[in-house]
């Protein structure tokens, strides 16, 4: 679980709610028409520009990934790759069959090794999988970035609607207040969606994608070395160059 996502989102919303409540009673900031225009409107516009599968995936798997899933630590992956290399060096590639490997990408690479797949096919298969993964991640981040663009635009539409209502009600002072509320709150809601929810999630997804891409590239390099029979000690030194200097000490003694 990525506790930073939960803490950051709840704390930011709580801080904003506290500030609102200090400015005026919190229910003052809740207005049905504004909610409809910005929240429902932006979601429906997002649906219009998206494939249904991508849209549903955005709110199911993608959000869950930023909260409950994480990216494997490169040090842990290298340790497991070196362990696989030692087994293969001692007992042959067939001995890798049935090993407990939680990382899907690494498990696929080891499976290809066990099946005695030619090196060029292994490279092609893993590179294709990496490319598709990056495409999925980019698409998910793009969905949230689109939402971040759409929400303020819907807020502006709501503001214009509120201003028209104000102009229509200039002879009725009681009607000016509700129209002004729509004009202001839609802008507020649009800014909240864009800057508190959509953009942070998009950036977190992009960060996860970068980390996972680097892990997959590390795994591809490790699979190549296992197949070519590189000495595990030399392999550890080579793979350690992908780590920050402070993390390399964890590989000492492998």
C-alpha positions as CSV (number, residue, x, y, z in Angstrom):
1,X,0.0,0.0,0.0
2,X,1.2,3.5,-0.9
3,X,0.3,5.3,2.3
4,X,1.5,8.6,0.9
5,X,-1.4,8.7,-1.5
6,X,-4.0,8.3,1.2
7,X,-2.3,10.7,3.7
8,X,-1.7,13.3,1.0
9,X,-5.2,13.2,-0.4
10,X,-7.1,13.2,2.9
11,X,-4.8,15.8,4.5
12,X,-5.1,18.2,1.5
13,X,-8.9,17.8,1.4
14,X,-9.1,18.2,5.2
15,X,-6.9,21.4,5.1
16,X,-9.1,22.9,2.4
17,X,-12.3,21.9,4.2
18,X,-10.9,23.5,7.4
19,X,-10.1,26.7,5.6
20,X,-13.6,26.8,4.0
21,X,-15.2,26.3,7.4
22,X,-13.2,29.1,8.8
23,X,-14.3,31.4,6.0
24,X,-18.0,30.4,6.2
25,X,-20.2,27.4,7.3
26,X,-19.1,24.4,5.2
27,X,-22.5,23.9,3.8
28,X,-22.2,27.3,2.1
29,X,-19.7,25.7,-0.3
30,X,-22.1,22.9,-1.3
31,X,-24.4,23.8,-4.2
32,X,-26.3,21.3,-6.3
33,X,-26.1,23.0,-9.7
34,X,-22.4,23.6,-9.4
35,X,-21.8,20.0,-8.4
36,X,-23.8,18.9,-11.4
37,X,-22.0,21.2,-13.9
38,X,-18.5,20.5,-12.8
39,X,-18.4,16.9,-11.3
40,X,-21.0,15.2,-13.5
41,X,-20.2,17.4,-16.5
42,X,-16.5,16.8,-16.5
43,X,-17.0,13.0,-16.0
44,X,-19.4,12.8,-18.9
45,X,-17.1,14.9,-21.2
46,X,-14.2,12.6,-20.2
47,X,-16.4,9.6,-21.1
48,X,-17.1,11.2,-24.5
49,X,-13.4,11.4,-25.3
50,X,-12.5,7.9,-24.0
51,X,-13.1,4.3,-24.8
52,X,-15.5,2.7,-22.4
53,X,-12.9,0.2,-21.2
54,X,-10.3,2.9,-20.6
55,X,-12.9,5.0,-18.7
56,X,-13.9,2.1,-16.4
57,X,-10.3,1.1,-15.9
58,X,-9.5,4.6,-14.8
59,X,-11.8,4.5,-11.8
60,X,-11.3,0.8,-10.9
61,X,-7.8,-0.6,-11.5
62,X,-5.8,2.6,-11.9
63,X,-7.0,4.3,-8.6
64,X,-6.5,1.1,-6.7
65,X,-2.9,0.8,-8.2
66,X,-1.9,4.2,-6.8
67,X,-3.2,3.3,-3.3
68,X,-2.8,-0.4,-2.8
69,X,0.0,-1.5,-5.2
70,X,3.6,-0.5,-5.3
71,X,6.7,-1.1,-7.4
72,X,9.2,-3.7,-6.5
73,X,12.5,-2.4,-5.1
74,X,15.3,-2.8,-7.6
75,X,17.5,-4.3,-4.9
76,X,15.0,-7.0,-4.2
77,X,14.8,-7.8,-7.9
78,X,18.5,-8.0,-8.3
79,X,18.8,-10.3,-5.3
80,X,16.2,-12.6,-6.9
81,X,17.8,-12.5,-10.3
82,X,21.2,-13.4,-8.7
83,X,19.5,-16.3,-6.9
84,X,18.1,-17.5,-10.2
85,X,21.5,-17.2,-11.8
86,X,23.1,-19.3,-9.0
87,X,20.5,-22.0,-9.4
88,X,20.9,-22.0,-13.2
89,X,24.7,-22.1,-13.0
90,X,24.6,-25.0,-10.5
91,X,21.7,-27.2,-11.8
92,X,20.9,-25.8,-15.3
93,X,18.1,-23.7,-16.6
94,X,15.5,-26.4,-16.1
95,X,16.0,-26.1,-12.3
96,X,14.4,-22.7,-12.5
97,X,11.0,-24.2,-13.2
98,X,8.6,-23.9,-10.3
99,X,10.5,-21.2,-8.5
100,X,8.3,-18.8,-6.5
101,X,8.5,-15.5,-8.5
102,X,6.0,-12.8,-7.6
103,X,7.0,-10.3,-10.2
104,X,5.0,-11.1,-13.4
105,X,7.6,-9.7,-15.8
106,X,10.5,-11.7,-14.2
107,X,8.4,-14.8,-14.0
108,X,7.7,-14.6,-17.8
109,X,11.4,-14.2,-18.5
110,X,12.4,-17.1,-16.4
111,X,9.6,-19.2,-18.0
112,X,11.0,-18.4,-21.4
113,X,14.5,-19.5,-20.2
114,X,13.1,-22.8,-18.9
115,X,11.5,-23.5,-22.2
116,X,14.9,-23.0,-23.9
117,X,13.6,-20.1,-26.0
118,X,16.2,-18.5,-28.3
119,X,17.7,-15.3,-27.0
120,X,16.3,-13.1,-29.8
121,X,12.7,-14.4,-29.2
122,X,13.1,-13.7,-25.4
123,X,14.3,-10.2,-26.1
124,X,11.5,-9.6,-28.6
125,X,8.8,-11.0,-26.3
126,X,9.9,-9.0,-23.2
127,X,10.5,-5.8,-25.2
128,X,7.0,-6.1,-26.6
129,X,5.5,-6.6,-23.2
130,X,7.4,-3.6,-21.9
131,X,6.2,-1.5,-24.7
132,X,2.5,-2.5,-24.1
133,X,2.9,-1.8,-20.4
134,X,4.3,1.7,-21.0
135,X,1.4,2.4,-23.4
136,X,-1.2,1.3,-20.8
137,X,0.4,3.5,-18.2
138,X,0.7,6.5,-20.5
139,X,-3.0,6.1,-21.4
140,X,-4.1,6.0,-17.8
141,X,-2.0,9.1,-16.9
142,X,-3.4,10.9,-20.0
143,X,-7.0,10.2,-18.8
144,X,-6.3,12.0,-15.5
145,X,-4.5,14.8,-17.2
146,X,-7.5,15.2,-19.5
147,X,-9.8,15.3,-16.5
148,X,-7.5,18.0,-15.0
149,X,-8.0,20.1,-18.2
150,X,-11.8,19.4,-18.5
151,X,-12.8,20.2,-14.9
152,X,-11.6,23.9,-14.9
153,X,-13.2,24.4,-18.3
154,X,-16.5,23.1,-16.9
155,X,-16.0,25.4,-14.0
156,X,-15.7,28.3,-16.4
157,X,-18.9,27.2,-18.1
158,X,-20.6,27.1,-14.8
159,X,-19.3,30.6,-14.0
160,X,-20.7,31.9,-17.2
161,X,-24.0,30.3,-16.5
162,X,-24.0,31.9,-13.0
163,X,-23.2,35.3,-14.5
164,X,-26.0,35.1,-17.0
165,X,-28.3,34.2,-14.1
166,X,-27.1,37.2,-12.2
167,X,-27.8,39.5,-15.1
168,X,-31.2,38.1,-15.6
169,X,-32.0,38.6,-11.9
170,X,-30.7,42.2,-11.4
171,X,-34.2,43.3,-10.5
172,X,-34.6,40.6,-7.9
173,X,-31.9,40.9,-5.1
174,X,-32.8,37.5,-3.6
175,X,-31.9,35.7,-6.9
176,X,-28.5,37.3,-7.2
177,X,-27.0,35.4,-4.3
178,X,-27.7,31.9,-5.7
179,X,-26.5,32.9,-9.2
180,X,-23.3,34.3,-7.7
181,X,-22.8,31.1,-5.7
182,X,-23.0,29.0,-9.0
183,X,-20.6,31.4,-10.7
184,X,-18.0,31.2,-7.9
185,X,-18.4,27.6,-6.7
186,X,-18.1,26.0,-10.2
187,X,-14.7,27.7,-10.5
188,X,-13.7,26.4,-7.0
189,X,-14.9,22.8,-7.8
190,X,-13.0,22.8,-11.1
191,X,-9.8,23.9,-9.4
192,X,-10.2,21.3,-6.7
193,X,-10.7,18.4,-9.1
194,X,-7.7,19.5,-11.3
195,X,-5.2,20.4,-8.6
196,X,-6.1,18.1,-5.7
197,X,-7.2,14.9,-7.4
198,X,-6.5,14.6,-11.2
199,X,-3.0,16.1,-11.6
200,X,-1.5,14.4,-8.5
201,X,-2.8,11.0,-9.6
202,X,-1.6,11.5,-13.1
203,X,1.9,12.5,-11.9
204,X,1.9,9.5,-9.5
205,X,1.0,7.1,-12.3
206,X,3.8,8.6,-14.4
207,X,6.2,8.1,-11.6
208,X,5.1,4.5,-11.1
209,X,5.4,3.9,-14.9
210,X,9.0,5.2,-14.9
211,X,10.0,3.0,-11.9
212,X,8.3,0.0,-13.4
213,X,9.9,0.6,-16.8
214,X,13.4,0.7,-15.1
215,X,12.6,-2.5,-13.2
216,X,11.6,-4.2,-16.5
217,X,14.8,-3.1,-18.2
218,X,16.8,-4.4,-15.3
219,X,15.0,-7.7,-15.5
220,X,15.6,-8.0,-19.3
221,X,19.3,-7.4,-18.7
222,X,19.4,-10.0,-15.9
223,X,17.6,-12.6,-18.1
224,X,20.2,-12.0,-20.9
225,X,23.0,-12.6,-18.4
226,X,21.4,-15.8,-17.0
227,X,20.9,-17.2,-20.5
228,X,24.5,-16.4,-21.5
229,X,25.9,-17.9,-18.3
230,X,27.5,-14.8,-16.9
231,X,29.1,-15.3,-13.5
232,X,26.5,-14.3,-10.8
233,X,29.1,-12.2,-8.9
234,X,29.9,-10.3,-12.1
235,X,26.2,-10.1,-12.9
236,X,25.6,-8.5,-9.4
237,X,28.3,-5.9,-10.1
238,X,26.8,-5.1,-13.5
239,X,23.2,-4.8,-12.3
240,X,24.3,-2.8,-9.3
241,X,25.2,0.1,-11.6
242,X,21.5,0.6,-12.0
243,X,21.1,1.5,-8.3
244,X,21.8,4.6,-6.4
245,X,25.2,4.4,-4.6
246,X,23.5,4.2,-1.2
247,X,21.5,1.1,-2.3
248,X,24.5,-0.9,-3.6
249,X,25.7,-1.9,-0.2
250,X,22.7,-4.2,0.1
251,X,24.2,-6.4,-2.6
252,X,27.5,-6.9,-0.9
253,X,28.1,-10.6,-0.3
254,X,25.9,-11.9,-3.1
